[in-house]
Structures are given as C-alpha cells and as structure tokens.
Amino acid sequence: MKYIQLCEVYENLQNNSSRLKKTEILAEFLEKLKEEKNKQVVYLLQGKVFPDNSEKEFGISEQLCIKALAKSSGISKEKLVDDWKKMGDLGEVAQKTIDKKKQNTLFTKTLTTQKVIDNLKRLPELEGRGTVDKKLALISELLTSAKGLEAKYIIRTLLNNLRIGVASGTLRDAIVQAAFKPKTIKEKKELMEIVQDSYDKATDLALVLEKAYKGIPALKNTKLIPGKAIKAMLAQKAVSVEDGLNKVGRPAIFEYKYDGFRMMINKSESGEIKIFTRHLDDVTLQFPDVVEYIKDHIKLKSFIIDSEAIGYDPKTKKYTPFEAISQRIKRKHNIHELIKKLPIEVNVFDLIYYNGKSLLDEPFEKRTKILREMIKPQKYKIRLAHQLITSDRKKAEKFYKEALKDNQEGVMIKNLGARYQPGLRVGHMLKLKPAENELDLVITGAEYGKGKRVGNFASFILSCFNEKTNQFVEIGKSSGLKEKSETGPTFEQLTKLLKPYVLKEKGRIAQIKPKIVVTILYQNIQRSPTYKSGYGLRFPRIIAIRPDRKPKSIANLKEIDHDYKRHELKIHY
C-alpha cells in the first residue's frame, strides 16, 4: 500500500470532528486491509509501528526531527525552528518545507506503508556509538522520498502526536463495522463487546483485526497471556465519601490510594516473572528486589497482579512520596545501590489472572478474596492493600482520614461486583483525594505551545523566593489554563502579560523576568531533585493572576519547607 493513501485517510480524519464520520472513514480503510497479509498498517492509525503491549518507543526528539528535515530539504535549522515557533506544529512545518524544498531529487522512490514501518521499527533497536547519526539517516531517507503530506505525518508519527482524534474505542467500532456490518443497534453493541474483550486480552489491534476477519469464534478464542503487558483499569473521581458510596453502591470496598506507581506483576506458565508499569513499560530489570519478593511470598504457577509500589526511607522506615522513588523506574545501571538507597514496598489490590484462568469477568469481591488467600504478606516487602468493606459513611470517612494521616493520597472506592476492564476509566472504581492547597508564586520561564496554542505560551515555570540568597528558585511547572476566559486566566492573556518580560529565547523555551505573580492550586509538596528549590509541587494549576502582589512577597522557601514538613507524617500502621 502506498503511504500517501494512508496520509489521505489521516487528513480526512483530522478534518472531521464527528466520531461517527471518523468510524465510517476508518471502516472503509480497514476493509482495504482485508486482503493485506500484513495487518500492521493498523498500528500506523495509532501513530505506532508496534502493538500497545510493546514497550518499544521511537525515542526521537523534536530537535532530531529538525535536523533530519534540514538534511533532506536544504533549509537551515534556524529557519525551521522559526517556522515551528510560528506554526506550532512541526508536522505542518515539514509539509510546507518539503513542498518547497530546495534540493529537488530527480529520482525519488514512492513511499510504501511497509517502507515506513520498516524504517521506524529499526529506530528503537539502535544503540551505542553513532546511534544519533543512524537514526538521522533512517528518518532523512523517508523525508527525502516523501511528498509534503507524507512528511507531515512521518514527523507527527515520530513525535507520537498524529492529531487525528482517533482513540482505540473508535478503531474498535471501525473494526466492528468493517468486519461484520451490523444491522441493528443490539447486534452492534454485542459485537463491540466481543471485539473489546478480545482487545482487552490481546492489547494488539492488528491481531484483533485479523481475528475479526476470521469471525466471532476467533475473537472469542483470544487468550489473556501472563507475561504480555495489558493496560491497567483506571478510576474516575469522587468528591466525597458519600458521593463515592452513592455512585458505586453499598456496601463498597475502600482501599488506601497509595502515593506510588502502578505495577502489573506477571508470572507466566513457564515461571518467568515480568513487571510492567501502567504505560506498559517492562521494568523487570529495574526491580530485582520485587522479583525476589514475588518468588518468596506468592507460591502459584501463574498470575497477573495489579499493585502499587511505594517507597520508604531505609533508616526511619517512613514512607516517602512518589517523587522520591520515581528515578528507580528508568534506572538501568547501579540498580543494587539504588535498591539500598530507595527501597520499595509492593501493595497488591487486584488479581486478573490466576493459575491458568482469566479473572477479568469475575466480580471484584471474588478477585480480592482469592488475592488475600494466596499472598503471605511482609511489611516493607509485599503487602495487601489496606482495605475496609462497609456501607457506613462514618466508618468510611474515618478510614479516609487514616489514609491521609498515614501520608497516602486518599482512598479508592470500589464496587464489589464489578469486572476488571483493562485500559478503561470506569465508574465502578473511584478515587477520593483531599482538596487542593493554594500558593502565590512567580513565573520565571515558559514554553511556546503547539497546534491551537501556537504563538502562545502553553506551560509555565513557577518559582518561590529564597530569602537567604535573594533569588527566585524553581518549584514546579504548570500548564492548567483555559482556552477561553471562564473562571480563570487564559493562555492568551498570560502570554500577553509575560511577553514584555522575556529575557531570552532558545527554540520554544523562554526565560522570563520574575514580574508576574500568580495564584496556584496544588495537591501536595514533595522533595524533588528536578528543581532548584529542592521541592516539587504535585499537579500545580494556575487559577488567578495577582497584579496586587509584588514578586518578593510571594511564598518563600522557608514557608514551602514548613508546608512540606506539615504534611510529612510518620506512618503508624
């Protein structure tokens, strides 16, 4: 298949906002793939060349794309960066540049989807000396052969931002339409559930498409396989304990919402243990300690467990916030030293697969019962999530307060009879966290936006004041503004205020004189090596501009330190 055919589909999808129309466009395209031996083209509709259960990533920066574009077009990098700043979309810059390129090639090959897939698949495999040059060559080869529209989507694919408004749910609906052409709403709904169930287990749309063209029995025969990553089920929000009980039903299961990171722990039939993050990254090598915990404390042939890993101080045994242990996820060297410095405890809360059988369709009450019977817990290694089953609001509120006192994020509220739905944000599992805190800070940096935010700053570096050194020190980064003025400042308003105070720009990053004070809401404060203050704000969100405040009257480092210590409580359970 010619790549330009796919790009025309991309363009058609981008220009149609209706989900029904997008489904129609996709279904028509997927029908063309029926006779194609290689169904991997469907990955390109997701902006990938690997299935969802693969951890492989292109690892391509915007700067490398600019280099490749400069090399293939003859346009200077400076001109490309300038165009990028004006247009806000490097894909559109690529289209404009290639359409007007200076180095017209006499003999160019027609790009095929297979050639694009082949080149892009090689990118994650490159390592060692000369890697950047090799990646540059692979990308430049594609861009040199590309038409303007093709260049646009090559760049967008590399940057993992197709901007065509197609999620896996839309692709699922398109597969149903292309393979079965349902005649009634009831038939369509039943087929969507069958396709979704197949995707939940396989996490591979090309495989699901292939099975769909073989028929319903093939889809129903999709197996959940431990050792292959599946997406974690996600929670919606509750505003109070009462709200949570009303939404999930009584009685409900309340569990601590831990301040850590999600771990999907797999043990295959062969005995191999694998650990995946919620983003499907394989982090088994980074956590040999967890592998040992599993071997020592879970004596089962095979399983998939959903859990949260939290860190603790090896000296004080106090639990630490996520920021403290986040570096363990990406560290691949000196792991054993880091284990001693940043140990973790695994808190398990759900069971998806058990001794050769999928438990996806079993009620949560049954899954958690089996889970609690199969694990031999040990503090600071592996534990069962702190849990309460109740219909009583007062008991639930007491449990919620205990979770906060124990320095955790809040509680999860779960329906006893609910099935596990991978990758979906479900209404039968809710998260309840405390109200946000407020601070006045000053903006000292900003980054230009892309797409609809082109020309405006889209994210902002926030700083507090260090009275000892008489300097402003960074404490967080916020992007939570509105497109239109409703209850707070917009990107456009804040950009106009900041522009006169820009000290210097490098690419899309601007250094800003500390003049504009803003009020922000944040969830909590954590220790952070990322910012000069030594602290980081979790989920900071700008809610107001404060022209009445002078920069040096904002929150100072001493106050930040006090707020941090006020929230840092010793674990008592």
Residue pairs with C-beta under 8 A, 6 or more apart in sequence:
1 32
1 36
1 41
1 112
1 113
1 114
2 110
2 111
2 112
2 113
3 111
3 112
3 113
3 115
3 116
3 146
3 150
4 111
4 147
4 149
4 150
5 113
6 29
6 41
6 44
6 45
6 113
6 153
7 149
7 150
7 152
7 153
8 149
9 25
9 26
9 29
9 45
10 153
10 162
10 164
11 149
12 25
13 22
13 25
13 26
13 164
13 165
13 166
14 163
14 164
14 165
16 22
16 25
17 165
19 170
22 165
22 166
22 170
22 174
23 170
23 173
23 174
23 177
24 177
26 45
26 166
26 170
26 171
26 174
26 178
27 174
27 175
27 177
27 178
28 178
29 45
29 174
30 42
30 174
30 175
30 178
30 179
30 209
31 178
33 39
33 41
33 42
33 209
34 178
34 213
38 114
39 206
39 207
39 209
39 210
40 49
40 117
40 206
41 113
41 117
42 171
42 205
42 206
42 209
43 49
43 50
43 51
43 117
43 205
43 206
44 113
44 116
44 117
44 157
45 166
45 171
45 205
46 52
46 162
46 166
46 168
46 171
46 205
47 156
47 157
47 160
47 161
47 162
48 157
49 116
49 117
49 120
49 121
50 56
50 121
51 202
51 203
51 204
51 205
51 206
51 207
52 168
52 203
52 204
52 205
52 229
52 231
52 280
53 202
53 203
53 204
53 228
53 229
53 230
53 280
54 229
54 280
55 229
55 276
55 280
55 281
55 282
56 124
57 124
57 160
58 120
58 123
58 124
58 158
58 160
59 123
59 124
59 135
60 123
60 135
60 139
60 158
60 159
62 84
62 90
62 159
63 507
64 132
64 135
64 136
64 139
65 90
65 94
65 139
65 155
65 158
65 159
66 77
66 80
66 81
66 84
66 90
67 77
67 136
68 136
68 139
68 140
68 143
69 75
69 80
69 90
69 93
69 94
69 97
69 143
69 151
69 155
70 76
70 77
70 80
71 136
71 140
71 143
72 98
72 101
72 103
72 140
72 143
72 144
73 97
73 98
73 101
73 102
73 103
73 143
74 101
74 102
74 103
75 97
75 101
75 102
80 93
80 97
81 507
83 93
83 96
83 97
84 90
84 93
84 508
85 448
85 507
85 508
86 454
86 455
87 93
87 96
87 454
88 448
88 449
88 450
88 451
88 452
88 453
88 454
88 455
89 156
89 163
89 450
89 451
89 454
90 155
90 156
90 159
90 450
91 151
91 152
91 153
91 155
91 156
91 159
91 161
91 163
92 152
93 155
94 143
94 148
94 151
94 152
94 154
94 155
95 148
95 149
95 151
95 152
96 148
97 151
98 143
98 146
98 147
98 148
98 150
98 151
99 147
99 148
105 144
105 145
108 144
108 145
109 115
109 145
110 145
111 142
111 145
111 146
111 147
111 150
115 142
115 145
116 142
116 154
116 157
119 138
119 139
119 141
119 142
120 138
120 157
120 158
122 138
123 135
123 138
126 134
126 135
139 154
139 158
142 154
143 151
143 154
146 154
153 162
156 162
156 163
161 450
163 451
168 199
168 205
168 423
171 205
172 192
172 195
172 196
172 199
172 208
173 192
175 195
175 205
175 208
175 209
175 212
176 182
176 188
176 191
176 192
176 195
176 212
178 212
179 209
179 212
179 213
180 187
180 191
180 212
182 188
182 191
191 216
194 216
194 219
194 220
195 208
195 212
195 219
197 219
197 220
197 222
197 360
198 208
198 211
198 212
198 219
198 220
198 222
199 205
199 208
200 224
200 230
200 231
200 360
200 421
200 422
200 423
201 222
201 223
201 224
201 225
201 230
201 358
201 360
202 208
202 222
203 228
203 229
203 230
203 231
203 280
203 422
203 423
207 222
208 219
208 222
211 218
211 219
211 221
211 222
212 218
212 219
223 358
224 230
224 304
224 352
224 353
224 358
224 360
225 268
226 266
226 267
226 268
226 269
226 274
226 302
226 303
226 304
226 353
227 266
227 267
227 268
227 272
227 274
228 266
229 264
229 276
229 280
229 282
230 264
230 304
230 352
230 422
230 423
231 278
231 280
231 422
231 423
232 262
232 264
232 278
232 306
232 422
232 423
233 306
233 350
233 420
233 421
233 422
233 423
233 424
233 426
233 429
234 423
234 424
234 425
234 426
234 429
235 412
235 425
235 426
235 429
235 430
235 431
236 425
236 426
236 427
236 429
236 430
236 431
237 430
237 431
237 432
238 244
238 247
238 413
238 430
238 431
238 432
239 432
240 432
241 393
241 396
241 397
241 400
241 413
241 432
242 393
244 252
244 396
244 413
244 430
244 432
245 252
245 391
245 393
245 396
245 413
247 413
247 427
247 430
248 413
248 414
248 415
248 418
248 427
248 428
248 429
248 430
249 415
249 416
250 391
251 389
251 390
251 391
251 416
252 389
252 390
252 391
252 396
252 413
252 414
252 415
252 416
253 364
253 365
253 368
253 387
253 388
253 389
253 413
253 414
253 415
253 416
254 387
254 388
254 389
254 390
254 396
254 399
254 400
254 411
254 412
254 413
254 414
255 349
255 385
255 386
255 387
255 388
255 411
255 412
255 414
256 347
256 385
256 386
256 403
256 406
256 408
256 411
256 412
257 403
257 408
257 409
257 410
257 411
257 412
257 431
257 432
257 433
258 308
258 310
258 347
258 385
258 408
258 409
259 310
259 319
259 321
259 322
259 407
259 408
259 409
260 308
260 309
260 310
260 311
260 322
260 325
260 344
260 347
261 277
261 278
261 308
261 309
261 322
261 325
261 326
261 329
262 277
262 278
262 306
262 307
262 308
262 309
263 275
263 276
263 277
263 283
263 287
263 290
263 306
263 307
263 308
263 309
263 346
264 275
264 276
264 277
264 278
264 304
264 305
264 306
264 307
265 273
265 274
265 275
265 290
265 294
265 303
265 304
265 305
265 307
265 346
265 348
266 273
266 274
266 275
266 276
266 303
266 304
266 305
266 353
267 273
267 274
267 294
267 298
267 300
267 301
267 302
267 303
267 304
268 274
268 302
269 301
269 302
269 356
271 301
273 284
273 291
273 294
273 295
274 282
274 284
275 282
275 283
275 284
275 287
275 290
275 291
276 282
276 283
277 283
277 329
281 329
283 329
284 291
285 332
285 335
286 328
286 329
286 330
286 331
286 332
286 335
287 309
287 328
287 344
288 335
288 336
288 339
289 339
289 343
289 344
290 309
290 344
290 346
293 346
293 378
293 381
293 382
294 382
296 381
297 375
297 376
297 377
297 378
297 381
297 382
298 305
298 374
298 375
298 376
298 382
300 354
300 355
300 374
301 355
301 356
302 353
302 354
302 355
302 356
303 351
303 353
303 354
303 355
303 374
304 351
304 352
304 353
305 348
305 350
305 351
305 352
305 371
306 348
306 349
306 350
306 351
306 352
306 420
307 346
307 347
307 348
307 349
307 350
307 385
308 346
308 347
308 349
308 385
309 325
309 344
309 345
309 346
309 347
310 319
310 320
310 322
310 325
310 344
310 345
310 347
311 319
311 320
311 321
311 322
311 324
311 325
311 328
311 342
311 343
311 344
311 345
312 318
312 319
312 320
312 343
312 344
312 345
312 380
312 571
313 319
313 320
314 340
314 341
314 343
316 570
317 380
317 571
318 407
318 568
318 570
318 571
319 345
319 406
319 407
319 408
319 571
320 527
321 407
321 524
321 526
321 527
321 538
322 526
323 526
323 527
323 528
323 536
323 538
324 342
324 526
324 527
325 342
325 344
327 338
327 342
327 529
328 338
328 342
328 344
331 338
343 380
345 379
345 380
345 381
345 382
345 383
346 381
346 382
346 383
347 382
347 383
347 384
347 385
347 386
348 371
348 375
348 382
348 383
348 384
348 385
349 368
349 371
349 384
349 385
349 387
349 412
350 364
350 367
350 368
350 371
350 420
351 359
351 367
351 368
351 370
351 371
351 374
352 358
352 359
352 360
352 367
352 420
352 422
353 359
354 370
354 374
359 366
359 367
359 370
359 420
360 419
360 420
360 421
360 422
361 419
362 419
362 420
363 416
363 417
363 418
363 419
364 414
364 415
364 416
364 417
364 418
364 419
364 420
365 416
365 417
367 420
368 387
371 384
372 384
375 382
375 384
377 383
377 384
386 403
386 406
386 573
388 395
388 396
388 399
389 416
390 396
390 399
396 411
396 413
399 411
400 410
400 411
400 432
402 573
403 409
403 410
403 411
404 410
404 434
405 569
405 572
406 569
406 571
406 572
406 573
407 567
407 568
407 569
407 570
407 571
409 431
409 433
409 523
410 431
410 432
410 433
410 434
411 431
411 432
412 429
412 430
412 431
412 432
413 429
413 430
413 431
413 432
414 428
414 429
414 430
415 428
415 429
418 426
418 428
418 429
433 523
434 523
436 521
436 522
436 523
436 539
436 541
437 521
437 522
437 523
437 524
437 563
438 519
438 520
438 521
438 522
439 464
439 519
439 520
439 522
439 537
439 554
439 555
440 517
440 518
440 519
440 520
440 546
440 549
440 553
440 554
440 555
441 462
441 463
441 464
441 475
441 476
441 517
441 518
441 520
441 554
441 555
442 462
442 463
442 464
442 465
442 472
442 514
442 515
442 516
442 517
442 518
442 551
442 554
443 460
443 461
443 462
443 463
443 494
443 498
443 512
443 514
443 516
443 518
444 461
444 462
444 463
444 472
444 474
444 511
444 512
444 513
444 514
445 460
445 461
445 474
445 509
445 510
445 511
445 512
446 457
446 458
446 459
446 460
446 461
446 495
446 498
446 509
446 510
446 512
447 457
447 458
447 459
447 508
447 509
447 510
448 454
448 455
448 456
448 457
448 458
448 508
448 509
448 510
449 455
449 456
449 457
449 458
449 459
449 491
450 458
452 483
453 491
455 495
456 491
456 492
456 495
457 491
457 494
457 495
457 498
457 510
458 479
458 491
459 477
459 478
459 479
460 477
460 478
460 479
460 494
460 518
460 542
461 474
461 476
461 477
461 512
462 474
462 475
462 476
462 477
462 478
462 518
462 520
462 537
462 540
463 472
463 473
463 474
463 475
463 514
463 533
464 472
464 473
464 475
464 533
464 554
464 555
464 556
464 557
464 559
464 560
465 471
465 472
465 473
465 551
465 552
465 554
465 555
465 556
465 557
466 472
466 473
466 533
466 556
466 557
467 556
467 557
467 558
468 557
472 514
472 551
473 531
473 532
473 533
473 557
474 531
474 532
474 533
475 531
475 533
475 535
475 536
475 537
475 560
476 520
476 522
476 531
476 536
476 537
476 540
477 540
478 520
478 540
478 541
478 542
480 539
480 540
480 541
480 542
481 488
481 489
481 490
481 491
481 494
481 542
482 488
482 489
482 490
482 491
483 490
483 491
484 490
485 493
487 543
488 542
488 543
488 544
489 518
489 542
489 544
489 545
493 545
494 516
494 518
494 542
494 545
497 516
497 545
498 510
498 512
498 516
501 512
501 513
501 515
501 516
502 510
502 511
502 512
502 513
503 510
503 511
503 512
503 513
504 510
504 511
505 511
514 551
515 551
516 545
517 545
517 546
517 547
517 549
517 550
517 551
517 553
517 554
518 542
518 543
518 544
518 545
518 546
519 542
519 543
519 544
519 545
519 546
520 537
520 540
520 541
520 542
520 543
521 540
521 541
521 543
522 537
522 538
522 539
522 540
522 541
523 537
523 538
523 539
524 537
524 538
524 567
525 535
525 536
525 537
525 538
525 560
525 563
525 564
525 567
526 535
526 536
526 537
526 538
526 564
527 534
527 535
527 536
527 564
528 534
528 535
528 536
530 536
533 557
533 560
535 560
535 561
535 564
